[in-house]
Amino acid sequence: MQNILLMRHGKVSGAPALYGVTDVEVAKNVHLEIVSALVATQIDIHTICASPLKRCAKLARMVSQTMGIDTTYVDELAEMNFGAFDGVPFDSMSREDWMTVEPFWNDPMNHCFPNAEPLAQFRERVLAYWQRFLTELTEPNQTTLVVAHGGVIRLILAETLGLDWRNPKLYSTLDIGNASVTHLQLNAKFPEHIKVKTVGASLHSFKL
């Protein structure tokens, strides 16, 4: 069986905000803790795919160096671009800003921030890569680590489970915590039959 581990990056160092394409950092000690917890699981990871944004790429690089495995950086795995509000700290937003932000929380499909990536376009980008990724899983009994973002992981789960990706609760209610692992499993000969084994699990309790 093929195992796919969708790991969200660690908690970022910036103030609370919508971090999409803003290339915010994660503290090195946080990355080290994640790598240590991953090594402690004793999971035999064969390859890594990661978002090129630093909060994912640096973690993937540290795992790669620690375990001696290859990493591929994939542009399509980057987080959604939140446009004019990308990386803007919540506590610096004006009342007028919040009046623009609130409709997005309630209906992200039909409300797009100025200069932002529409949700439908974000989904199309992520799933185009995801379908290609699944067809390239040819080796039996292989484990792939995908280091990505909360929005990316939610879209992959929605596609896998047949959920309505336009439902705002997918983004506001489904908890995909920092450094959590979502485990998918499939037979490479039948990639359309994917099982969701675990969603948003802590590395400290996760077992393959």
C-alpha positions as CSV (number, residue, x, y, z in Angstrom):
1,M,0.0,0.0,0.0
2,Q,1.0,3.6,-0.6
3,N,1.0,5.9,2.4
4,I,0.7,9.7,2.0
5,L,1.4,11.9,5.0
6,L,0.0,15.4,4.5
7,M,1.9,17.5,7.1
8,R,1.1,21.2,7.8
9,H,4.0,23.5,8.6
10,G,4.8,24.6,12.1
11,K,3.4,27.7,13.8
12,V,4.7,30.8,12.1
13,S,6.7,33.5,13.9
14,G,4.5,36.4,12.6
15,A,1.6,38.1,14.3
16,P,-1.9,36.4,13.7
17,A,-2.9,37.1,10.1
18,L,-4.0,35.4,6.9
19,Y,-0.7,34.1,5.7
20,G,-1.0,32.9,2.1
21,V,1.9,33.7,-0.3
22,T,3.6,36.0,2.3
23,D,6.8,34.1,3.0
24,V,6.7,34.2,6.8
25,E,9.2,32.2,8.8
26,V,8.9,29.4,11.3
27,A,11.5,29.5,14.2
28,K,14.3,27.0,13.8
29,N,13.7,25.5,17.2
30,V,10.1,24.8,16.1
31,H,11.3,23.0,12.9
32,L,13.8,21.0,15.0
33,E,11.0,19.8,17.4
34,I,8.9,18.7,14.4
35,V,11.8,16.8,12.8
36,S,12.6,15.2,16.1
37,A,9.0,14.1,16.6
38,L,8.9,12.8,13.0
39,V,12.1,10.8,13.5
40,A,10.7,9.3,16.7
41,T,7.7,7.8,14.8
42,Q,10.3,5.5,13.0
43,I,8.3,5.9,9.8
44,D,10.3,4.9,6.7
45,I,9.7,7.9,4.5
46,H,10.8,7.4,0.9
47,T,10.3,10.9,-0.7
48,I,9.2,14.4,0.2
49,C,7.1,16.9,-1.8
50,A,6.8,20.4,-0.4
51,S,5.5,23.9,-1.0
52,P,8.3,26.3,-1.9
53,L,7.3,28.8,0.7
54,K,9.8,28.9,3.5
55,R,7.6,27.7,6.3
56,C,7.3,24.4,4.4
57,A,10.4,24.3,2.3
58,K,12.8,24.8,5.3
59,L,11.1,22.0,7.3
60,A,11.2,19.7,4.3
61,R,14.9,20.4,3.8
62,M,15.6,19.6,7.4
63,V,13.7,16.3,7.2
64,S,15.5,15.5,3.9
65,Q,18.9,16.2,5.4
66,T,18.1,14.2,8.6
67,M,16.7,11.2,6.8
68,G,18.8,11.3,3.6
69,I,15.9,11.4,1.2
70,D,15.1,13.6,-1.8
71,T,12.7,16.6,-1.7
72,T,10.7,18.1,-4.6
73,Y,9.4,21.6,-4.3
74,V,6.1,22.1,-6.0
75,D,4.7,25.5,-6.8
76,E,1.1,24.2,-6.9
77,L,1.3,23.3,-3.2
78,A,1.7,26.9,-2.1
79,E,-1.0,28.4,0.0
80,M,-3.9,30.5,-1.4
81,N,-3.0,34.1,-2.2
82,F,-5.1,36.4,0.0
83,G,-4.3,39.5,-2.0
84,A,-4.5,42.9,-0.3
85,F,-5.0,41.1,3.1
86,D,-2.2,38.6,2.7
87,G,0.1,38.8,5.7
88,V,-1.7,41.8,7.2
89,P,-1.8,41.4,11.1
90,F,-5.4,41.2,12.3
91,D,-4.8,43.7,15.0
92,S,-3.8,46.4,12.5
93,M,-6.9,46.1,10.4
94,S,-9.4,48.9,10.4
95,R,-13.2,48.5,10.8
96,E,-13.5,49.0,7.1
97,D,-11.0,46.2,6.5
98,W,-13.0,43.8,8.7
99,M,-16.2,44.7,6.8
100,T,-14.4,43.4,3.7
101,V,-12.9,40.3,5.5
102,E,-16.1,39.1,7.2
103,P,-18.0,38.2,3.9
104,F,-15.0,36.0,2.9
105,W,-15.2,34.0,6.1
106,N,-18.9,33.4,5.5
107,D,-18.7,32.6,1.8
108,P,-15.2,32.3,0.5
109,M,-16.4,31.0,-2.9
110,N,-18.2,34.2,-3.8
111,H,-16.1,36.8,-2.0
112,C,-12.6,37.4,-3.2
113,F,-10.2,40.0,-1.6
114,P,-8.7,42.7,-3.9
115,N,-5.8,41.2,-6.0
116,A,-6.4,37.8,-4.4
117,E,-6.5,34.3,-5.9
118,P,-10.2,33.2,-6.2
119,L,-11.0,30.0,-4.2
120,A,-12.0,28.2,-7.4
121,Q,-8.7,29.0,-9.0
122,F,-6.8,27.9,-5.9
123,R,-8.6,24.6,-5.9
124,E,-7.9,24.1,-9.6
125,R,-4.2,24.7,-9.1
126,V,-4.0,22.3,-6.1
127,L,-6.0,19.5,-7.7
128,A,-4.2,19.7,-11.0
129,Y,-1.0,18.7,-9.2
130,W,-2.8,16.3,-6.9
131,Q,-4.1,14.2,-9.8
132,R,-0.7,14.2,-11.4
133,F,0.9,13.2,-8.1
134,L,-1.4,10.2,-7.7
135,T,-0.7,8.9,-11.2
136,E,3.1,9.0,-10.4
137,L,2.8,6.8,-7.4
138,T,4.0,3.6,-8.9
139,E,6.3,2.0,-6.3
140,P,4.6,-0.4,-4.0
141,N,4.7,0.1,-0.2
142,Q,6.1,3.6,-0.4
143,T,5.5,6.5,2.0
144,T,5.5,10.1,0.7
145,L,5.6,13.1,3.0
146,V,3.8,16.2,1.6
147,V,4.7,19.3,3.6
148,A,2.0,21.9,2.8
149,H,-0.5,24.4,4.1
150,G,-3.9,24.2,5.9
151,G,-5.8,25.3,2.8
152,V,-4.1,22.9,0.5
153,I,-4.7,19.9,2.9
154,R,-8.4,20.9,3.3
155,L,-8.9,20.9,-0.5
156,I,-7.2,17.5,-0.9
157,L,-9.5,16.1,1.9
158,A,-12.6,17.6,0.3
159,E,-11.7,16.1,-3.1
160,T,-10.9,12.7,-1.5
161,L,-14.1,12.6,0.6
162,G,-16.4,14.1,-2.0
163,L,-17.1,17.1,0.3
164,D,-18.4,20.5,-1.0
165,W,-15.2,22.6,-1.3
166,R,-17.4,25.7,-1.4
167,N,-18.7,25.1,2.1
168,P,-17.1,27.7,4.4
169,K,-17.1,25.3,7.3
170,L,-14.4,23.3,5.5
171,Y,-12.1,26.2,6.2
172,S,-13.4,27.5,9.5
173,T,-14.4,24.3,11.4
174,L,-12.2,21.5,10.1
175,D,-9.1,21.8,12.3
176,I,-5.8,21.1,10.6
177,G,-3.3,22.2,13.3
178,N,0.3,23.2,12.8
179,A,2.6,20.3,12.4
180,S,-0.3,17.9,12.3
181,V,-0.4,14.8,10.0
182,T,-3.3,13.7,7.8
183,H,-2.8,10.1,6.6
184,L,-4.1,8.8,3.3
185,Q,-3.6,5.3,2.0
186,L,-4.2,3.7,-1.4
187,N,-3.2,0.9,-3.7
188,A,-1.0,2.4,-6.5
189,K,-2.9,0.3,-9.1
190,F,-6.2,1.9,-8.1
191,P,-5.3,5.5,-7.1
192,E,-9.0,6.5,-7.2
193,H,-9.7,4.4,-4.2
194,I,-8.1,6.4,-1.4
195,K,-8.7,5.8,2.3
196,V,-8.5,8.6,4.8
197,K,-6.9,6.9,7.8
198,T,-6.2,10.0,10.1
199,V,-7.0,13.7,10.0
200,G,-5.0,16.4,11.8
201,A,-3.2,14.0,14.1
202,S,-0.4,15.1,16.5
203,L,3.0,13.7,15.5
204,H,3.6,12.7,19.1
205,S,0.7,10.2,19.0
206,F,0.7,9.3,15.3
207,K,1.4,5.7,14.2
208,L,1.4,4.5,10.6
